[in-house]
């Protein structure tokens, strides 16, 4: 099933977030097989029950240390790093222990300031679902990896997006409940699709 979700923009009044759901057959095991998330195909005129993001669902953020910009979904919560005395390349938002996102930049040359070997949380149980390249607004693409991860018995979707520029690699990380993917997935994809480097 292929759906196209639209959101309002302050100037163009329409922004697309493209999502495809494909259900794969179950393997010969007792465990249910994960459905596949893809976003590379577009179909017009299809009614969808995925959330349709609005421009007001985001705050547009520019990280002054790592020089990247992206829209941060308000539904992913507040900044847990807000009270720290210094700002760095990491940007975080956290609504709960199962709904959070962060973005950062690693630099192979400047390892003193940007050395992040374990930037994002590690989960004991992970199921890789899909790897894809998503086109960005300025002509390049960003690599995305979709997985199912688990916190106790709760099944979550994790998205890791990577964008290399020379010695630097920009990374975006989203986690949200699989049961609420129709709300959170369009928000996460819109944020990733509108990522840019400002320097």
VEXMIMAR-854824 format. One line per 3 residues: their letters; for each residue x, y, z of C-alpha. Coordinates in steps of 0.5 Angstrom, whole numbers, plus 2048, in hexadecimal, padded with zeros to 3 digits. Layout:
<atoms>
a = X Y Z | ...
</atoms>
This chain:
<atoms>
xxx = 800 800 800 | 803 807 7FE | 801 80D 801
xxx = 803 815 800 | 802 819 806 | 801 820 805
xxx = 803 826 80A | 802 82E 80A | 808 832 809
xxx = 808 83A 80A | 80A 83B 803 | 808 835 7FE
xxx = 802 833 802 | 804 82C 801 | 80A 827 803
xxx = 80A 820 801 | 80C 81A 806 | 80C 814 802
xxx = 80B 80D 805 | 80A 806 803 | 808 800 807
xxx = 809 7F9 804 | 807 7F3 808 | 80C 7ED 807
xxx = 80A 7E6 808 | 80C 7E2 80F | 812 7DE 80F
xxx = 811 7D7 812 | 812 7D9 819 | 80D 7DA 81F
xxx = 80F 7E2 81F | 80B 7E7 81B | 80F 7EA 815
xxx = 810 7F1 815 | 80C 7F5 810 | 811 7F9 80B
xxx = 811 801 80B | 813 804 805 | 812 80B 802
xxx = 815 80B 7FB | 80E 80A 7F7 | 809 810 7F6
xxx = 802 80F 7F5 | 7FD 815 7F4 | 7F6 815 7F6
xxx = 7F6 810 7FC | 7F2 811 802 | 7F7 80F 808
xxx = 7F6 80E 810 | 7FD 811 811 | 7FE 817 814
xxx = 7FE 81D 810 | 804 822 813 | 803 829 813
xxx = 808 82F 813 | 806 830 81A | 808 829 81C
xxx = 80F 82B 81C | 814 830 81F | 81A 832 81A
xxx = 821 831 81D | 828 833 81B | 82E 830 81F
xxx = 833 835 820 | 838 831 821 | 838 82B 81C
xxx = 834 830 817 | 82E 82C 815 | 827 82D 815
xxx = 821 829 815 | 819 82A 817 | 818 827 81E
xxx = 812 823 81F | 80E 826 825 | 80B 820 827
xxx = 812 81D 829 | 812 821 82F | 817 826 832
xxx = 81E 827 832 | 822 823 838 | 828 826 837
xxx = 825 82D 838 | 828 82F 83F | 82F 82D 83D
xxx = 834 833 83D | 837 831 836 | 834 830 82F
xxx = 837 82A 82B | 836 826 824 | 830 822 828
xxx = 829 824 827 | 824 820 82B | 81C 820 82C
xxx = 819 81B 831 | 812 81A 833 | 813 813 836
xxx = 817 80E 836 | 814 80B 830 | 813 811 82C
xxx = 819 815 82B | 81E 818 826 | 825 81B 825
xxx = 82A 81D 820 | 831 81E 820 | 838 81F 81C
xxx = 83E 81A 81C | 844 81D 819 | 84A 818 818
xxx = 84F 81E 818 | 84D 822 81E | 84C 81C 823
xxx = 84D 821 829 | 847 824 828 | 843 81F 824
xxx = 845 818 826 | 83E 814 827 | 83F 80D 826
xxx = 839 80B 82A | 835 811 828 | 82E 80E 828
xxx = 82B 809 82D | 82C 801 82C | 826 7FC 82D
xxx = 827 7F5 82F | 822 7F3 829 | 822 7F5 822
xxx = 81F 7F3 81C | 821 7F7 816 | 81C 7F8 811
xxx = 81E 7FD 80B | 824 801 809 | 822 806 804
xxx = 825 80D 801 | 820 813 801 | 821 819 7FD
xxx = 822 820 800 | 81F 826 7FE | 826 829 7FB
xxx = 828 823 7F7 | 82B 81E 7FB | 829 818 7FF
xxx = 829 816 806 | 82A 80E 808 | 825 80C 80D
xxx = 824 805 811 | 81E 803 814 | 81E 7FD 819
xxx = 819 7FB 81E | 81C 7FB 825 | 819 7F9 82C
xxx = 819 7FC 833 | 816 7F7 837 | 810 7F4 834
xxx = 80F 7FB 830 | 810 7FA 828 | 813 801 826
xxx = 815 803 81F | 81C 806 81E | 81F 80B 819
xxx = 826 80C 818 | 828 811 812 | 82F 813 810
xxx = 831 818 80C | 839 818 80A | 83D 81F 808
xxx = 844 81E 808 | 847 81C 80E | 840 81D 812
xxx = 83A 819 812 | 834 81C 815 | 82F 817 818
xxx = 827 818 81A | 824 813 81F | 81D 811 820
xxx = 819 80C 824 | 812 80C 825 | 80D 806 827
xxx = 80B 802 821 | 804 802 823 | 804 809 822
xxx = 808 809 81B | 802 80D 817 | 803 813 81C
xxx = 80A 813 81D | 80D 810 816 | 80B 816 812
xxx = 80E 81B 817 | 814 818 817 | 815 817 810
xxx = 813 81E 80F | 819 820 813 | 81E 81C 810
xxx = 81C 81E 809 | 81D 825 80B | 823 825 80E
xxx = 829 829 80B | 830 82B 80D | 831 833 80D
x = 839 833 80D
</atoms>
